[in-house]
Amino acid sequence: MTAPNHTVTPIPFKAETRQLLDILIHSLYSEHEVFLRELISNAADALTRLNFEMLTNRDVLDPNSELGIWISANKDEKTITISDTGIGMTAEELAENLGTIAHSGARAFLEAARASSNNPSDIIGQFGVGFYSAFMVAESIRVTSRSYKPEAEAAEWFSSGNDTFTVEPAQKIDRGTRIVIHLKEDSLEFADEYRLRTIVKTHSDFVPFPIYLGEDKEQVNQQTAIWRLPVKEVTADKANEFYRQITLDINPPLAYTQINADAPVQLYALLFIPTTPEKPIFALRKEDGLKLYARKVLIKEYTRDLLPEYLRFVQGVVDSEDIPLNVSREMVQSSRLMNQLRRLITGKTLDMLKDMAANKSEDYTKFWKAFGRFIKEGIATDREAADQLAPLLRYASLNNPAELTSLDAYIERANPAQKKIYYILGDDDRSAARSPHLDLFRHQGVDVLLLTDPLDSFVLLSLTRYKEYDLVNAAQEKPDVADAEKPAPQPDQEPLSGTPLEDLLARIRSQLGEKVSDVRTTDRLLDSPARLVDEAGAPNQEMQRVYRMLKHDFEAPRKLLEINPAHALVIRLSALDSSDPRAALVIDQIYENALLVEGLHPDPAAMVARIQDLMKAALHE
C-alpha cells in the first residue's frame, strides 16, 4: 500500500478481528502479564535486526544511539509505554506487520477452530499475532515508529481492537518504535512499576539488550544469560549462584552440566541435580520441569516435555532459537526438533549422573539415597532406557553390606568364572542378608545383591540381563561350583535319614496341614533349619511381590517347606515324642519364622504367645 495521507481513513481488517482476539485472549494465554513479554520480545527482535543490518550498512538513522528498550507507566493516564531503538517501521510496514492478522487465511483459521476439537493454540501457529496479546489489557493501542532508513518518515498505527485500524503520518525524530497502551479498568495493576519490574524479571531477565524502567531509567534485566557463555567461563561458583537465584535453595546442587550444542540441533542449557527431591519451603520452583527459553526470552516456566518423567527432578534452563512455538509461546509444538532436543538433553543428563558416579562417589551416594527410586522408575517404565540406566543402580550386598555396589563393581569383584549376578529380595537389608536362601552363598563366598525396595520387583521385570550376565534370584538357584571361592562345608552332625526323617516329615505335614503344599528336605540349607519355596509353575517371587503391591486381595500361592535334616533343631525335634506338646509348638514356630523371613507373615505379633510357651517349656527342663 502507499503511505497514508493526513486524512485518516479507517482500514477494515480482512477477517473477524474481534473473534480472533477473543480466541487469543481466552484460549491461548493463561496469564495476562505475558503481553509485556511479547512486546519486549518483539522489541528485542527489532534491535537484533538492526544489529544485523549495521554489520554491512552504516547509513542508518541515529547510528550511534544506544540499543535498548524503555518501559514506563502513568497511573493517572492509565497507560504503559514501551519504546525501543530498533529497526523501526514505515507506514507500509506498520500496516503490513500489524495487519498480519488480517491476511487471507484468518477466516479459514476461525472455521478450522470451530470445527476442530483441539485447543486453538495447536492450529494458530502460522499467525504472527503475539503483538495482539496486548489487547488482553488494552482499551486501545497506539504504535509510533520511524524506520532506520534515513529518508523514511515516521508513521502511527492505532486500533481499539474492533473492526478497523488507522495508519497516518506522525512526528518522531529518533529511530525505533514506541507503543502506548491505554489500559482497561480491570488491568490497571499493570500501571504499577513494581508489577512491571516483576514481569520483566520473570520473563525477560536475559533479553540481550538493556531494559530500562520508569523515569529513573533503571536497568532491570540481568541481560547476561549464563547458560550461553562459553563453558570455560562458567565456573562452579557462578553455576551454583545461578542455581540459588532460580530456586532459592540454600544447598548447592550435587552436580551440574552445561550444554552448548550446534548439532543435531542448536541448544544452550544449564542443568542441575538438587540435593533432595523435596522442595524447600521458600522455593521459587513450585513444580517439576525446566525453564524453557527461546532467544533468551522465557517461554514456559515448567517444561516437562524435554526430559523423561523419571528425570523430572532435574532443575535448570534450556534455550534454543530453533524451537518451533505457537503464537502464545506457552505451548511448545510437538515436532521432530523437540524430540531431538529431548534425546540430547536426556543423554547429557545421564552423562552427568554417570560422571558423578565415577568421579564423586560420596556425592553419588547422596544422590542415590535421595533419587534412586526415580532411576528404578525409569527402568521399570521405559524398557528402552534400561540399558542406559542400569549402570546407575546401587545396592548393598551380602559381602559388602555397609557400602553401595553397582552392577559393574559386583562383576569386577566376582570370581572370573562367575557368569551370573545373584540377588535376593527382602524387606530390609539386615533381614535379607540373614535369609536362609543365602546359606550356601554365605559359606562359599559368593556375593548377592540385597534388593529391598518395593520398586526392585518392577525393575526386575524389565532388567533380566546386564551385559553378558543373567540376573538370578538366589532363592531359586544355588551358586555354580565355578562361582564359589571355596567348597560348601560339611554338616557338623550326621543328617537325619531313613525312617526317622520320613516320620518327621509326616509329623510336620500333619501339623501344618493346608498351610503348605508339601514338606521336603533340601541340601541348600546350612545355618538355617528351614525355608519356604515356590512350587514349580507358580509365579516367580518378583511377580508375586508386584501382585501384592498392585492387588490388595492377592493371595500368594501355598509354599513348599524345605527343612535342613542336618540342623540341630530339626534333629532334636525328631527326637521328641509325638505326644510331647513342645513338638507342635516348635513345628508351628519353624514355619512362621520362615514366613517372617520371606516377608509373608500376616500377623507377627501373634507369635508372641507361642514363643512364651516355648520359653516356659525350655525353663521347665
Buried (B, 14 or more C-beta within 10 A) or exposed (E): EEBBEEEEEEBEBBBBBEBBBEBBBEBBBEEBBBBBBBBBBBBBBBBBBBBEBBEEEEEBBBEEEEBBBBBBBEEEEBBBBBBBBBBBBBBBBBBBBBBBBBBEEBEEBBEBBEEEEEEBBEBBBEBBBBBBBBBBBBBBBBBBBBBBBEEBBBBBBBBBBEBEBBBBBBEBEEBBBBBBBBBBEEBBEBBEBEBBBEBBEBBBBBBBBBBBBBEEEEEBBBBEBBBBBEEEEBEEEEBBEBBBEBBBBEEBBBBBBBBBBEEEBBBBBBBBBBBBEEBBEEEBBEEBBBBBBBBBBBBBBEBBBBBBEBBBBBBBBBBBEBBBBBBBBBBBEEEEBBEBBBEBBBEBBBEBBBEBBEEBEEBBBBBBEBBBBBBBBBBBBBEEBBEBBBBBBBBBBBBBEEEBBBBBBBBEEBBEEBBBBBBBBBBEBEBBBBBBBBBBBBBBBBBBBBBBBBBBBBBBBBBEEBEEBEBBBBBEBBBBEEBBEEEBEEBEEEBBEEEEBEEBBEBBBEBBEEEBBBBEBBBBBBBBBBBBBBEEEBBBBBEBBBBBEEEEEEEBEBBBBBBBBBBEBBBEBBEBEEEEEBBBBBBBBBBBBBBBBBBBBEEEEEBEEBEEBBEEBEEEE
